[in-house]
Amino acid sequence: MGTNYYLYRNPDEAEGKHVGKCSAAGLYCWDCHQTLAGGGDVKKVHMEIKPLPACPKCGKKVALTPWLSPKGNLLKANEFNPVLVQLGLQKPGETPLPTGIAGASSFTWAMPIEEAKGHTLIDEYEQVYTWEDFERKVLAYCPIQFTDSIGVDFS
C-alpha cells in the first residue's frame, strides 16, 4: 500500500511519468533521524522484522499501543500518522512534523530527483501539488528515501 506520484499532465494527455511512491515506514526517532523499523536497518523498514524497542542513539523508548498516539494520548487528527495518510483518512502535510518516536513514511523514487524538481505533480487520487507543496506536504514526512528503484517500473 502507498500513494503514487506522477508528473502532472493535461487531463487530455496520457498519464504523466511516475515520480515515485510514498509508503508508511514504521517507527522513527524524529529527533535523531533513526529508524526503529526493520530492526533499525533503513534497508529493511518494509520487512516483517520486529522494530527496536528504543532509539539506538538517544534511548527514547517506544510507548505505543494501537489506540494511542506516540505521546500516549488517544489518536488525534492533528498528529501525523503515516497509516492514516495511506488510507486517505489524513491529508499529507496537514499536521505538524512529529518529534520523538513516531510513525514515518518513506519515499521510493522512480525517477531522478533532479528530473522531478520544479515540476507540478499529481498523486493517484488526483491531488495536484506544486513542487514546493510536494516538498512541504509529502517529502518532509518521508525522512527515509530510496533511490534504488530509479528507472524501474513499479507502483
N, C-alpha and C positions, 0 to 999 in steps of 0.2 A: 504494500500500500504506500502511497505517496502522491505528490502533486507534480505533474509535468509542466514545464515552462517552454514556450516557443517564441521565436522572433515574431513580432506582430506583423501580419499581412492584411491587406484589404480583405474584407469578408468575401468578396467575389473571387479571390485567388485561392490557390491550393494552400493547405496548412503550412505554416511557417516552419523554418528549420528548428529542430529540437535543441534547446539550450541545456536542459538538464532536469533533474528530479530532486525534490525536497522530500525527505522521509524522517519520521520520528527516529531518534538515535539513542534513546535511553538516558540514564542519569549522567550528569556532567557537573563538575565543580566550576561554576562560572567565575569564581574568584581566582582560581589557579589555572584555568583553561586546561583541565584534565578530565578525560572521560573516565567514568566508573563502569560503563557498559563494557561488555566483551572482556571482562576481567582486567580492565584498564588498558587494553590494547586497541588503539583507534582503528586498526585494520579489521577488528573483529566486532565492532559495535552492532552489526546486524546479524550476528550469530547467536544461537541459543546458549550463551555462556553466562553463568551467574555473575551479576555485577559485583564490584568490590563493595564491601560494607562501609568504607570510608575513603576519603580522598587521600591518595598516597603522598601528596605534597603537604597539605595543611592539617590532615587528620580529621576534618569535619566528618561526622558520621551521617549515614543515611537514616532518616527518621520518617519513613513514608509508610502509609497504609493505603489501600486502594481508594479510600474515600477522603483522604486528607491531602492537602497541598504540601509542598516541601516545607512550608512554615508551620505545619501541624494544624492548620485550620481546615474547615470544610472547603472543598474546591470552590473557588470564586471565579467569576467571569473575568476579573481584572488580573488574574495570574496566568502567565504563559503556560500552556500545556500542549506539547507537540502532538500528542494523540488527538486532542480536540481539534487542532488545526487540520490534521489529516482527515478527520471525519467531517470537516466542514462546519463544526459547531463553534469554532473560534476563528476569526479572520486574522491572517498574518499581520503582524505589526501593530495590533490594537492593544497590546498590553506592554507594560514596562519590561525591559530586559531583566531576566532573573539575576539574582545574586545567590551566593552559596551553592548548595547542591539542589539541582532542579533538573527537569527534563530538558533535552536539547534536540535539535534537528540536525540532519546532515544534508549536504547538497552534493549530488554527483553530477559533474559537468559532462555534457555530451559534446560540447564544442569548446575550443579555447576561449578563455575568459575575455581575451582581447577582442575576439570577434563579436562577442555579445555586448561589450561595453558601449554605452551611448545609445543603444537601440531601445525601442519600445518593445515590451514583452507582453505576452498573454499566457494565462495558465489554461489548463484543460477545462476549467469551469467558466471560461470567457471573461475573467477578470483581467483588465489591462493595467500595466504598470509602466511608468517611465523608468529609465534606468535608475534614477535616484530613488524612486519609490521601491523598486526591487531591492536595492542595496539596503534600504532602511527597514522595509517590512518583511523581507524574506532572508536575505543573506546575513543580516545581523543576528538572526535567531538560529543560524546554521554555523556554529563555530567549527564543526567538523566538515571539511570539504575534500572531495575525492576528484582527482583528475585522471585516474587510470582508465576511465571509460570514454575519454575523448575520442571521437571518431567511430565509436561502437554504436550500433543501432539497438537501443533499449528503450523501454518505457516503464 
